[in-house]
Amino acid sequence: MCGRNELVSRELLPGSSIPLLKRRKEISRDEAIRVWRETRQAGRVGCSPQW
């Protein structure tokens, strides 16, 4: 199974309730797993979908 992985950065502007898309980059599955591990080790936790 081959999927598409994207690394997305967003910024919440003061006074806005919707984050703005700052950057989107397509990455490999291995890179996505590496980024997820680093993010988890930095203390981030997952959440349920927000839509």
N, C-alpha and C positions, 0 to 999 in steps of 0.2 A: 504494500500500500504506500503510495507516494503522495504526500500532501504538500501544501504550500505553507511555509512558516514565515511570519512577518514579525519584525521587531518594531513596535510602535511607541513613540514618545509623545506625551501630551503635556499641556501646561494649563493650569487653572488660573485664569486671570482674575484679579480682584473685582468683586461685584458681579461675577458671572457664575452661573451654576453648571455650565457645560464646558468641559475642557476642550481646548483647541488642539488640533492635530499639529504637531511640530515637525515630526519626521517619521517616515515609514521606509523600512529596508527589508528586502527579502533575504532570508538567511537559510542555511542548510539545517537539517534536523539535528546534527551533532552540535552545531553552534547554538541552536535554540535550547538544547538540553544543558549545555555549559552555562548559558546566560541564566536559565532558570535555577540551576544549582547555586550559582553565585548570588542571585537575588535572595534565595531562601537562607543562605548562610549569613547574609547581611541582616536578616531579621524579618523580612517580609513574609506575610502569610497570605494564603489564597482566600478568596471570598466567593460567594455564590454569584451567578450572573446578575448583572445590574439592569437587564432589559426585560 
